[in-house]
């Protein structure tokens, strides 16, 4: 790969606007919902799925449900998306506030990360 192409790809990556928001994993058997925040939703789903499949997710209750029901027993969805202007800014506080709103709407919702 030549230098110019590498610079173009790097610039395109820095200028991208990933989808940010609240992600939800719902256990269909128990009705429990686990909510997390992500600054890149597709990467967030991939990370969670990898941790659950490898057996090293920090939320032990979620991990036990995953072992019992498997991937087919869960629904992955986007609960809410965040609209933002500056992709380089830290949107963690806004995402956490959005997650708290989602948790208030669902009595069986829990945080994904403890």
Backbone as XML, in Angstrom:
<?xml version="1.0"?>
<chain id="A" units="angstrom">
  <residue number="1" name="UNK">
    <atom name="N" x="0.850" y="-1.174" z="0.000"/>
    <atom name="CA" x="0.000" y="0.000" z="0.000"/>
    <atom name="C" x="0.894" y="1.235" z="0.000"/>
  </residue>
  <residue number="2" name="UNK">
    <atom name="N" x="0.616" y="2.138" z="-0.896"/>
    <atom name="CA" x="1.448" y="3.336" z="-0.975"/>
    <atom name="C" x="1.050" y="4.339" z="0.118"/>
  </residue>
  <residue number="3" name="UNK">
    <atom name="N" x="1.921" y="5.299" z="0.346"/>
    <atom name="CA" x="1.735" y="6.256" z="1.434"/>
    <atom name="C" x="0.482" y="7.109" z="1.262"/>
  </residue>
  <residue number="4" name="UNK">
    <atom name="N" x="0.240" y="7.546" z="0.046"/>
    <atom name="CA" x="-0.918" y="8.404" z="-0.199"/>
    <atom name="C" x="-2.222" y="7.676" z="0.117"/>
  </residue>
  <residue number="5" name="UNK">
    <atom name="N" x="-2.330" y="6.434" z="-0.301"/>
    <atom name="CA" x="-3.539" y="5.651" z="-0.034"/>
    <atom name="C" x="-3.714" y="5.426" z="1.462"/>
  </residue>
  <residue number="6" name="UNK">
    <atom name="N" x="-2.619" y="5.186" z="2.156"/>
    <atom name="CA" x="-2.666" y="4.987" z="3.601"/>
    <atom name="C" x="-3.151" y="6.256" z="4.305"/>
  </residue>
  <residue number="7" name="UNK">
    <atom name="N" x="-2.676" y="7.413" z="3.865"/>
    <atom name="CA" x="-3.112" y="8.689" z="4.438"/>
    <atom name="C" x="-4.596" y="8.916" z="4.179"/>
  </residue>
  <residue number="8" name="UNK">
    <atom name="N" x="-5.070" y="8.577" z="2.997"/>
    <atom name="CA" x="-6.486" y="8.741" z="2.659"/>
    <atom name="C" x="-7.361" y="7.856" z="3.549"/>
  </residue>
  <residue number="9" name="UNK">
    <atom name="N" x="-6.964" y="6.616" z="3.727"/>
    <atom name="CA" x="-7.733" y="5.700" z="4.559"/>
    <atom name="C" x="-7.751" y="6.154" z="6.017"/>
  </residue>
  <residue number="10" name="UNK">
    <atom name="N" x="-6.625" y="6.627" z="6.508"/>
    <atom name="CA" x="-6.537" y="7.109" z="7.882"/>
    <atom name="C" x="-7.414" y="8.344" z="8.080"/>
  </residue>
  <residue number="11" name="UNK">
    <atom name="N" x="-7.400" y="9.256" z="7.124"/>
    <atom name="CA" x="-8.242" y="10.455" z="7.205"/>
    <atom name="C" x="-9.721" y="10.085" z="7.169"/>
  </residue>
  <residue number="12" name="UNK">
    <atom name="N" x="-10.083" y="9.134" z="6.326"/>
    <atom name="CA" x="-11.478" y="8.693" z="6.240"/>
    <atom name="C" x="-11.925" y="8.058" z="7.556"/>
  </residue>
  <residue number="13" name="UNK">
    <atom name="N" x="-11.051" y="7.296" z="8.190"/>
    <atom name="CA" x="-11.385" y="6.673" z="9.467"/>
    <atom name="C" x="-11.588" y="7.727" z="10.552"/>
  </residue>
  <residue number="14" name="UNK">
    <atom name="N" x="-10.747" y="8.718" z="10.591"/>
    <atom name="CA" x="-10.855" y="9.770" z="11.609"/>
    <atom name="C" x="-12.104" y="10.622" z="11.420"/>
  </residue>
  <residue number="15" name="UNK">
    <atom name="N" x="-12.567" y="10.768" z="10.203"/>
    <atom name="CA" x="-13.717" y="11.618" z="9.919"/>
    <atom name="C" x="-15.043" y="10.869" z="9.934"/>
  </residue>
  <residue number="16" name="UNK">
    <atom name="N" x="-15.026" y="9.576" z="10.130"/>
    <atom name="CA" x="-16.268" y="8.809" z="10.124"/>
    <atom name="C" x="-17.132" y="9.170" z="11.332"/>
  </residue>
  <residue number="17" name="UNK">
    <atom name="N" x="-18.399" y="8.940" z="11.213"/>
    <atom name="CA" x="-19.348" y="9.233" z="12.276"/>
    <atom name="C" x="-20.026" y="7.926" z="12.683"/>
  </residue>
  <residue number="18" name="UNK">
    <atom name="N" x="-19.445" y="7.209" z="13.649"/>
    <atom name="CA" x="-20.046" y="5.946" z="14.049"/>
    <atom name="C" x="-21.388" y="6.164" z="14.750"/>
  </residue>
  <residue number="19" name="UNK">
    <atom name="N" x="-22.254" y="5.184" z="14.652"/>
    <atom name="CA" x="-23.548" y="5.248" z="15.317"/>
    <atom name="C" x="-23.335" y="4.997" z="16.805"/>
  </residue>
  <residue number="20" name="UNK">
    <atom name="N" x="-23.775" y="5.939" z="17.639"/>
    <atom name="CA" x="-23.648" y="5.829" z="19.095"/>
    <atom name="C" x="-25.029" y="5.664" z="19.698"/>
  </residue>
  <residue number="21" name="UNK">
    <atom name="N" x="-25.086" y="4.970" z="20.833"/>
    <atom name="CA" x="-26.372" y="4.847" z="21.498"/>
    <atom name="C" x="-26.389" y="3.792" z="22.567"/>
  </residue>
  <residue number="22" name="UNK">
    <atom name="N" x="-27.604" y="3.404" z="22.922"/>
    <atom name="CA" x="-27.848" y="2.402" z="23.957"/>
    <atom name="C" x="-28.157" y="1.088" z="23.258"/>
  </residue>
  <residue number="23" name="UNK">
    <atom name="N" x="-27.404" y="0.066" z="23.615"/>
    <atom name="CA" x="-27.624" y="-1.261" z="23.035"/>
    <atom name="C" x="-28.315" y="-2.145" z="24.065"/>
  </residue>
  <residue number="24" name="UNK">
    <atom name="N" x="-29.138" y="-3.062" z="23.578"/>
    <atom name="CA" x="-29.932" y="-3.910" z="24.462"/>
    <atom name="C" x="-29.773" y="-5.369" z="24.083"/>
  </residue>
  <residue number="25" name="UNK">
    <atom name="N" x="-29.596" y="-6.203" z="25.106"/>
    <atom name="CA" x="-29.612" y="-7.652" z="24.945"/>
    <atom name="C" x="-30.797" y="-8.140" z="25.760"/>
  </residue>
  <residue number="26" name="UNK">
    <atom name="N" x="-31.722" y="-8.821" z="25.113"/>
    <atom name="CA" x="-32.917" y="-9.293" z="25.811"/>
    <atom name="C" x="-32.932" y="-10.808" z="25.814"/>
  </residue>
  <residue number="27" name="UNK">
    <atom name="N" x="-33.049" y="-11.366" z="27.010"/>
    <atom name="CA" x="-33.186" y="-12.814" z="27.159"/>
    <atom name="C" x="-34.660" y="-13.141" z="26.951"/>
  </residue>
  <residue number="28" name="UNK">
    <atom name="N" x="-34.969" y="-13.871" z="25.911"/>
    <atom name="CA" x="-36.353" y="-14.166" z="25.566"/>
    <atom name="C" x="-37.019" y="-15.070" z="26.608"/>
  </residue>
  <residue number="29" name="UNK">
    <atom name="N" x="-36.270" y="-15.954" z="27.236"/>
    <atom name="CA" x="-36.848" y="-16.893" z="28.190"/>
    <atom name="C" x="-37.252" y="-16.223" z="29.498"/>
  </residue>
  <residue number="30" name="UNK">
    <atom name="N" x="-36.451" y="-15.283" z="29.977"/>
    <atom name="CA" x="-36.724" y="-14.645" z="31.263"/>
    <atom name="C" x="-37.333" y="-13.254" z="31.122"/>
  </residue>
  <residue number="31" name="UNK">
    <atom name="N" x="-37.202" y="-12.643" z="29.960"/>
    <atom name="CA" x="-37.717" y="-11.301" z="29.749"/>
    <atom name="C" x="-36.807" y="-10.205" z="30.271"/>
  </residue>
  <residue number="32" name="UNK">
    <atom name="N" x="-35.633" y="-10.569" z="30.766"/>
    <atom name="CA" x="-34.694" y="-9.577" z="31.282"/>
    <atom name="C" x="-33.991" y="-8.868" z="30.125"/>
  </residue>
  <residue number="33" name="UNK">
    <atom name="N" x="-33.740" y="-7.593" z="30.325"/>
    <atom name="CA" x="-33.040" y="-6.790" z="29.334"/>
    <atom name="C" x="-31.782" y="-6.220" z="29.964"/>
  </residue>
  <residue number="34" name="UNK">
    <atom name="N" x="-30.687" y="-6.299" z="29.245"/>
    <atom name="CA" x="-29.404" y="-5.761" z="29.691"/>
    <atom name="C" x="-29.040" y="-4.610" z="28.764"/>
  </residue>
  <residue number="35" name="UNK">
    <atom name="N" x="-28.869" y="-3.425" z="29.351"/>
    <atom name="CA" x="-28.604" y="-2.219" z="28.582"/>
    <atom name="C" x="-27.169" y="-1.753" z="28.769"/>
  </residue>
  <residue number="36" name="UNK">
    <atom name="N" x="-26.545" y="-1.378" z="27.683"/>
    <atom name="CA" x="-25.188" y="-0.850" z="27.719"/>
    <atom name="C" x="-25.074" y="0.330" z="26.776"/>
  </residue>
  <residue number="37" name="UNK">
    <atom name="N" x="-24.001" y="1.070" z="26.927"/>
    <atom name="CA" x="-23.762" y="2.199" z="26.028"/>
    <atom name="C" x="-22.615" y="1.845" z="25.097"/>
  </residue>
  <residue number="38" name="UNK">
    <atom name="N" x="-22.664" y="2.422" z="23.910"/>
    <atom name="CA" x="-21.613" y="2.147" z="22.936"/>
    <atom name="C" x="-21.373" y="3.370" z="22.077"/>
  </residue>
  <residue number="39" name="UNK">
    <atom name="N" x="-20.107" y="3.689" z="21.865"/>
    <atom name="CA" x="-19.757" y="4.793" z="20.986"/>
    <atom name="C" x="-19.584" y="4.326" z="19.547"/>
  </residue>
  <residue number="40" name="UNK">
    <atom name="N" x="-19.695" y="3.027" z="19.336"/>
    <atom name="CA" x="-19.704" y="2.435" z="18.000"/>
    <atom name="C" x="-20.551" y="1.163" z="18.105"/>
  </residue>
  <residue number="41" name="UNK">
    <atom name="N" x="-21.810" y="1.266" z="17.763"/>
    <atom name="CA" x="-22.769" y="0.192" z="18.028"/>
    <atom name="C" x="-22.388" y="-1.146" z="17.395"/>
  </residue>
  <residue number="42" name="UNK">
    <atom name="N" x="-22.027" y="-1.219" z="16.114"/>
    <atom name="CA" x="-21.641" y="-2.534" z="15.571"/>
    <atom name="C" x="-20.432" y="-3.140" z="16.301"/>
  </residue>
  <residue number="43" name="UNK">
    <atom name="N" x="-19.458" y="-2.322" z="16.634"/>
    <atom name="CA" x="-18.294" y="-2.823" z="17.373"/>
    <atom name="C" x="-18.689" y="-3.244" z="18.785"/>
  </residue>
  <residue number="44" name="UNK">
    <atom name="N" x="-19.634" y="-2.527" z="19.389"/>
    <atom name="CA" x="-20.110" y="-2.883" z="20.721"/>
    <atom name="C" x="-20.784" y="-4.238" z="20.740"/>
  </residue>
  <residue number="45" name="UNK">
    <atom name="N" x="-21.651" y="-4.499" z="19.755"/>
    <atom name="CA" x="-22.300" y="-5.809" z="19.669"/>
    <atom name="C" x="-21.274" y="-6.916" z="19.464"/>
  </residue>
  <residue number="46" name="UNK">
    <atom name="N" x="-20.306" y="-6.665" z="18.615"/>
    <atom name="CA" x="-19.267" y="-7.653" z="18.348"/>
    <atom name="C" x="-18.471" y="-7.961" z="19.618"/>
  </residue>
  <residue number="47" name="UNK">
    <atom name="N" x="-18.135" y="-6.932" z="20.379"/>
    <atom name="CA" x="-17.366" y="-7.107" z="21.604"/>
    <atom name="C" x="-18.148" y="-7.917" z="22.642"/>
  </residue>
  <residue number="48" name="UNK">
    <atom name="N" x="-19.402" y="-7.579" z="22.824"/>
    <atom name="CA" x="-20.230" y="-8.287" z="23.800"/>
    <atom name="C" x="-20.394" y="-9.745" z="23.407"/>
  </residue>
  <residue number="49" name="UNK">
    <atom name="N" x="-20.693" y="-9.982" z="22.141"/>
    <atom name="CA" x="-20.888" y="-11.353" z="21.660"/>
    <atom name="C" x="-19.617" y="-12.178" z="21.851"/>
  </residue>
  <residue number="50" name="UNK">
    <atom name="N" x="-18.462" y="-11.589" z="21.562"/>
    <atom name="CA" x="-17.194" y="-12.305" z="21.715"/>
    <atom name="C" x="-16.939" y="-12.644" z="23.180"/>
  </residue>
  <residue number="51" name="UNK">
    <atom name="N" x="-17.204" y="-11.704" z="24.082"/>
    <atom name="CA" x="-16.980" y="-11.953" z="25.513"/>
    <atom name="C" x="-17.919" y="-13.026" z="26.048"/>
  </residue>
  <residue number="52" name="UNK">
    <atom name="N" x="-19.151" y="-13.012" z="25.590"/>
    <atom name="CA" x="-20.094" y="-14.033" z="26.038"/>
    <atom name="C" x="-19.737" y="-15.405" z="25.486"/>
  </residue>
  <residue number="53" name="UNK">
    <atom name="N" x="-19.373" y="-15.472" z="24.218"/>
    <atom name="CA" x="-19.029" y="-16.758" z="23.618"/>
    <atom name="C" x="-17.753" y="-17.347" z="24.205"/>
  </residue>
  <residue number="54" name="UNK">
    <atom name="N" x="-16.830" y="-16.475" z="24.612"/>
    <atom name="CA" x="-15.587" y="-16.982" z="25.196"/>
    <atom name="C" x="-15.729" y="-17.280" z="26.688"/>
  </residue>
  <residue number="55" name="UNK">
    <atom name="N" x="-16.833" y="-16.838" z="27.298"/>
    <atom name="CA" x="-17.070" y="-17.121" z="28.709"/>
    <atom name="C" x="-16.389" y="-16.163" z="29.659"/>
  </residue>
  <residue number="56" name="UNK">
    <atom name="N" x="-16.013" y="-14.989" z="29.194"/>
    <atom name="CA" x="-15.294" y="-14.041" z="30.037"/>
    <atom name="C" x="-15.995" y="-12.693" z="30.148"/>
  </residue>
  <residue number="57" name="UNK">
    <atom name="N" x="-17.299" y="-12.673" z="30.136"/>
    <atom name="CA" x="-18.025" y="-11.411" z="30.318"/>
    <atom name="C" x="-18.084" y="-11.085" z="31.817"/>
  </residue>
  <residue number="58" name="UNK">
    <atom name="N" x="-17.895" y="-9.813" z="32.210"/>
    <atom name="CA" x="-17.879" y="-9.475" z="33.630"/>
    <atom name="C" x="-19.245" y="-9.588" z="34.323"/>
  </residue>
  <residue number="59" name="UNK">
    <atom name="N" x="-20.348" y="-9.546" z="33.596"/>
    <atom name="CA" x="-21.665" y="-9.682" z="34.198"/>
    <atom name="C" x="-21.990" y="-11.176" z="34.302"/>
  </residue>
  <residue number="60" name="UNK">
    <atom name="N" x="-21.814" y="-11.734" z="35.489"/>
    <atom name="CA" x="-21.948" y="-13.181" z="35.679"/>
    <atom name="C" x="-23.379" y="-13.672" z="35.451"/>
  </residue>
  <residue number="61" name="UNK">
    <atom name="N" x="-24.362" y="-12.888" z="35.851"/>
    <atom name="CA" x="-25.753" y="-13.302" z="35.638"/>
    <atom name="C" x="-26.050" y="-13.416" z="34.140"/>
  </residue>
  <residue number="62" name="UNK">
    <atom name="N" x="-25.626" y="-12.430" z="33.386"/>
    <atom name="CA" x="-25.807" y="-12.463" z="31.932"/>
    <atom name="C" x="-25.062" y="-13.652" z="31.336"/>
  </residue>
  <residue number="63" name="UNK">
    <atom name="N" x="-23.867" y="-13.890" z="31.803"/>
    <atom name="CA" x="-23.071" y="-15.013" z="31.296"/>
    <atom name="C" x="-23.748" y="-16.348" z="31.596"/>
  </residue>
  <residue number="64" name="UNK">
    <atom name="N" x="-24.334" y="-16.484" z="32.790"/>
    <atom name="CA" x="-25.048" y="-17.716" z="33.124"/>
    <atom name="C" x="-26.263" y="-17.915" z="32.223"/>
  </residue>
  <residue number="65" name="UNK">
    <atom name="N" x="-27.003" y="-16.832" z="31.958"/>
    <atom name="CA" x="-28.146" y="-16.926" z="31.047"/>
    <atom name="C" x="-27.693" y="-17.303" z="29.638"/>
  </residue>
  <residue number="66" name="UNK">
    <atom name="N" x="-26.564" y="-16.750" z="29.208"/>
    <atom name="CA" x="-26.018" y="-17.051" z="27.874"/>
    <atom name="C" x="-25.644" y="-18.528" z="27.780"/>
  </residue>
  <residue number="67" name="UNK">
    <atom name="N" x="-25.029" y="-19.052" z="28.835"/>
    <atom name="CA" x="-24.647" y="-20.466" z="28.829"/>
    <atom name="C" x="-25.884" y="-21.364" z="28.813"/>
  </residue>
  <residue number="68" name="UNK">
    <atom name="N" x="-26.931" y="-20.944" z="29.485"/>
    <atom name="CA" x="-28.140" y="-21.745" z="29.565"/>
    <atom name="C" x="-28.960" y="-21.708" z="28.275"/>
  </residue>
  <residue number="69" name="UNK">
    <atom name="N" x="-29.139" y="-20.527" z="27.685"/>
    <atom name="CA" x="-30.027" y="-20.383" z="26.530"/>
    <atom name="C" x="-29.297" y="-20.209" z="25.202"/>
  </residue>
  <residue number="70" name="UNK">
    <atom name="N" x="-28.033" y="-19.849" z="25.234"/>
    <atom name="CA" x="-27.262" y="-19.678" z="24.008"/>
    <atom name="C" x="-27.639" y="-18.416" z="23.248"/>
  </residue>
  <residue number="71" name="UNK">
    <atom name="N" x="-26.956" y="-18.190" z="22.157"/>
    <atom name="CA" x="-27.180" y="-16.986" z="21.362"/>
    <atom name="C" x="-28.605" y="-16.928" z="20.817"/>
  </residue>
  <residue number="72" name="UNK">
    <atom name="N" x="-29.181" y="-18.074" z="20.521"/>
    <atom name="CA" x="-30.542" y="-18.104" z="19.976"/>
    <atom name="C" x="-31.574" y="-17.615" z="20.991"/>
  </residue>
  <residue number="73" name="UNK">
    <atom name="N" x="-31.244" y="-17.637" z="22.253"/>
    <atom name="CA" x="-32.164" y="-17.200" z="23.298"/>
    <atom name="C" x="-32.125" y="-15.713" z="23.568"/>
  </residue>
  <residue number="74" name="UNK">
    <atom name="N" x="-31.303" y="-14.973" z="22.816"/>
    <atom name="CA" x="-31.146" y="-13.538" z="23.042"/>
    <atom name="C" x="-31.464" y="-12.749" z="21.782"/>
  </residue>
  <residue number="75" name="UNK">
    <atom name="N" x="-31.972" y="-11.549" z="22.000"/>
    <atom name="CA" x="-32.220" y="-10.613" z="20.922"/>
    <atom name="C" x="-31.311" y="-9.415" z="21.130"/>
  </residue>
  <residue number="76" name="UNK">
    <atom name="N" x="-30.528" y="-9.071" z="20.113"/>
    <atom name="CA" x="-29.658" y="-7.901" z="20.142"/>
    <atom name="C" x="-30.379" y="-6.774" z="19.419"/>
  </residue>
  <residue number="77" name="UNK">
    <atom name="N" x="-30.475" y="-5.609" z="20.057"/>
    <atom name="CA" x="-31.148" y="-4.481" z="19.407"/>
    <atom name="C" x="-30.550" y="-3.157" z="19.878"/>
  </residue>
  <residue number="78" name="UNK">
    <atom name="N" x="-30.914" y="-2.110" z="19.169"/>
    <atom name="CA" x="-30.507" y="-0.759" z="19.532"/>
    <atom name="C" x="-31.710" y="-0.112" z="20.203"/>
  </residue>
  <residue number="79" name="UNK">
    <atom name="N" x="-31.573" y="0.222" z="21.497"/>
    <atom name="CA" x="-32.684" y="0.818" z="22.237"/>
    <atom name="C" x="-32.889" y="2.276" z="21.831"/>
  </residue>
  <residue number="80" name="UNK">
    <atom name="N" x="-31.809" y="3.022" z="21.782"/>
    <atom name="CA" x="-31.862" y="4.433" z="21.382"/>
    <atom name="C" x="-30.543" y="4.818" z="20.735"/>
  </residue>
  <residue number="81" name="UNK">
    <atom name="N" x="-30.612" y="5.748" z="19.808"/>
    <atom name="CA" x="-29.392" y="6.280" z="19.210"/>
    <atom name="C" x="-29.201" y="7.718" z="19.665"/>
  </residue>
  <residue number="82" name="UNK">
    <atom name="N" x="-27.951" y="8.126" z="19.692"/>
    <atom name="CA" x="-27.591" y="9.478" z="20.117"/>
    <atom name="C" x="-27.267" y="10.306" z="18.891"/>
  </residue>
  <residue number="83" name="UNK">
    <atom name="N" x="-27.875" y="11.481" z="18.803"/>
    <atom name="CA" x="-27.539" y="12.413" z="17.728"/>
    <atom name="C" x="-26.475" y="13.354" z="18.272"/>
  </residue>
  <residue number="84" name="UNK">
    <atom name="N" x="-25.402" y="13.493" z="17.537"/>
    <atom name="CA" x="-24.284" y="14.305" z="18.004"/>
    <atom name="C" x="-23.667" y="15.049" z="16.836"/>
  </residue>
  <residue number="85" name="UNK">
    <atom name="N" x="-22.895" y="16.098" z="17.173"/>
    <atom name="CA" x="-22.261" y="16.923" z="16.147"/>
    <atom name="C" x="-20.791" y="16.598" z="15.961"/>
  </residue>
  <residue number="86" name="UNK">
    <atom name="N" x="-20.060" y="16.497" z="17.069"/>
    <atom name="CA" x="-18.611" y="16.314" z="17.010"/>
    <atom name="C" x="-18.240" y="14.868" z="17.319"/>
  </residue>
  <residue number="87" name="UNK">
    <atom name="N" x="-17.769" y="14.098" z="16.344"/>
    <atom name="CA" x="-17.411" y="12.710" z="16.609"/>
    <atom name="C" x="-16.180" y="12.554" z="17.496"/>
  </residue>
  <residue number="88" name="UNK">
    <atom name="N" x="-15.362" y="13.586" z="17.604"/>
    <atom name="CA" x="-14.149" y="13.489" z="18.418"/>
    <atom name="C" x="-14.414" y="13.769" z="19.893"/>
  </residue>
  <residue number="89" name="UNK">
    <atom name="N" x="-15.556" y="14.356" z="20.213"/>
    <atom name="CA" x="-15.873" y="14.695" z="21.601"/>
    <atom name="C" x="-16.267" y="13.447" z="22.390"/>
  </residue>
  <residue number="90" name="UNK">
    <atom name="N" x="-16.144" y="13.545" z="23.713"/>
    <atom name="CA" x="-16.530" y="12.444" z="24.594"/>
    <atom name="C" x="-18.020" y="12.565" z="24.911"/>
  </residue>
  <residue number="91" name="UNK">
    <atom name="N" x="-18.796" y="11.579" z="24.515"/>
    <atom name="CA" x="-20.245" y="11.598" z="24.695"/>
    <atom name="C" x="-20.699" y="10.622" z="25.781"/>
  </residue>
  <residue number="92" name="UNK">
    <atom name="N" x="-19.807" y="10.224" z="26.661"/>
    <atom name="CA" x="-20.130" y="9.219" z="27.669"/>
    <atom name="C" x="-21.266" y="9.666" z="28.588"/>
  </residue>
  <residue number="93" name="UNK">
    <atom name="N" x="-21.223" y="10.900" z="29.070"/>
    <atom name="CA" x="-22.266" y="11.381" z="29.981"/>
    <atom name="C" x="-23.632" y="11.399" z="29.297"/>
  </residue>
  <residue number="94" name="UNK">
    <atom name="N" x="-23.674" y="11.822" z="28.052"/>
    <atom name="CA" x="-24.934" y="11.838" z="27.311"/>
    <atom name="C" x="-25.460" y="10.420" z="27.095"/>
  </residue>
  <residue number="95" name="UNK">
    <atom name="N" x="-24.569" y="9.487" z="26.802"/>
    <atom name="CA" x="-24.975" y="8.099" z="26.598"/>
    <atom name="C" x="-25.489" y="7.479" z="27.890"/>
  </residue>
  <residue number="96" name="UNK">
    <atom name="N" x="-24.847" y="7.786" z="29.012"/>
    <atom name="CA" x="-25.294" y="7.248" z="30.292"/>
    <atom name="C" x="-26.667" y="7.802" z="30.668"/>
  </residue>
  <residue number="97" name="UNK">
    <atom name="N" x="-26.911" y="9.083" z="30.385"/>
    <atom name="CA" x="-28.221" y="9.670" z="30.651"/>
    <atom name="C" x="-29.296" y="9.014" z="29.782"/>
  </residue>
  <residue number="98" name="UNK">
    <atom name="N" x="-28.956" y="8.725" z="28.544"/>
    <atom name="CA" x="-29.878" y="8.049" z="27.643"/>
    <atom name="C" x="-30.187" y="6.633" z="28.136"/>
  </residue>
  <residue number="99" name="UNK">
    <atom name="N" x="-29.161" y="5.948" z="28.649"/>
    <atom name="CA" x="-29.370" y="4.602" z="29.195"/>
    <atom name="C" x="-30.273" y="4.654" z="30.428"/>
  </residue>
  <residue number="100" name="UNK">
    <atom name="N" x="-30.094" y="5.648" z="31.277"/>
    <atom name="CA" x="-30.931" y="5.776" z="32.465"/>
    <atom name="C" x="-32.398" y="5.982" z="32.075"/>
  </residue>
  <residue number="101" name="UNK">
    <atom name="N" x="-32.657" y="6.733" z="31.017"/>
    <atom name="CA" x="-34.028" y="6.906" z="30.532"/>
    <atom name="C" x="-34.608" y="5.573" z="30.080"/>
  </residue>
  <residue number="102" name="UNK">
    <atom name="N" x="-33.799" y="4.790" z="29.386"/>
    <atom name="CA" x="-34.255" y="3.476" z="28.923"/>
    <atom name="C" x="-34.520" y="2.542" z="30.102"/>
  </residue>
  <residue number="103" name="UNK">
    <atom name="N" x="-33.689" y="2.624" z="31.131"/>
    <atom name="CA" x="-33.876" y="1.768" z="32.300"/>
    <atom name="C" x="-35.142" y="2.155" z="33.061"/>
  </residue>
  <residue number="104" name="UNK">
    <atom name="N" x="-35.479" y="3.437" z="33.068"/>
    <atom name="CA" x="-36.696" y="3.883" z="33.746"/>
    <atom name="C" x="-37.943" y="3.374" z="33.031"/>
  </residue>
  <residue number="105" name="UNK">
    <atom name="N" x="-37.851" y="3.157" z="31.735"/>
    <atom name="CA" x="-38.993" y="2.681" z="30.946"/>
    <atom name="C" x="-39.228" y="1.184" z="31.092"/>
  </residue>
  <residue number="106" name="UNK">
    <atom name="N" x="-38.211" y="0.424" z="31.438"/>
    <atom name="CA" x="-38.318" y="-1.036" z="31.531"/>
    <atom name="C" x="-37.948" y="-1.485" z="32.938"/>
  </residue>
  <residue number="107" name="UNK">
    <atom name="N" x="-38.908" y="-2.069" z="33.652"/>
    <atom name="CA" x="-38.682" y="-2.484" z="35.035"/>
    <atom name="C" x="-37.684" y="-3.642" z="35.144"/>
  </residue>
  <residue number="108" name="UNK">
    <atom name="N" x="-37.581" y="-4.476" z="34.115"/>
    <atom name="CA" x="-36.671" y="-5.626" z="34.162"/>
    <atom name="C" x="-35.302" y="-5.325" z="33.549"/>
  </residue>
  <residue number="109" name="UNK">
    <atom name="N" x="-35.042" y="-4.076" z="33.269"/>
    <atom name="CA" x="-33.752" y="-3.715" z="32.637"/>
    <atom name="C" x="-32.669" y="-3.622" z="33.692"/>
  </residue>
  <residue number="110" name="UNK">
    <atom name="N" x="-31.480" y="-4.065" z="33.302"/>
    <atom name="CA" x="-30.283" y="-4.000" z="34.140"/>
    <atom name="C" x="-29.146" y="-3.430" z="33.302"/>
  </residue>
  <residue number="111" name="UNK">
    <atom name="N" x="-28.121" y="-2.991" z="33.995"/>
    <atom name="CA" x="-26.939" y="-2.515" z="33.278"/>
    <atom name="C" x="-26.171" y="-3.716" z="32.737"/>
  </residue>
  <residue number="112" name="UNK">
    <atom name="N" x="-25.637" y="-3.554" z="31.566"/>
    <atom name="CA" x="-24.863" y="-4.608" z="30.919"/>
    <atom name="C" x="-23.560" y="-4.845" z="31.666"/>
  </residue>
  <residue number="113" name="UNK">
    <atom name="N" x="-22.907" y="-3.757" z="32.058"/>
    <atom name="CA" x="-21.638" y="-3.827" z="32.771"/>
    <atom name="C" x="-21.878" y="-3.433" z="34.206"/>
  </residue>
  <residue number="114" name="UNK">
    <atom name="N" x="-21.387" y="-4.221" z="35.117"/>
    <atom name="CA" x="-21.562" y="-3.907" z="36.543"/>
    <atom name="C" x="-20.379" y="-3.190" z="37.078"/>
  </residue>
</chain>
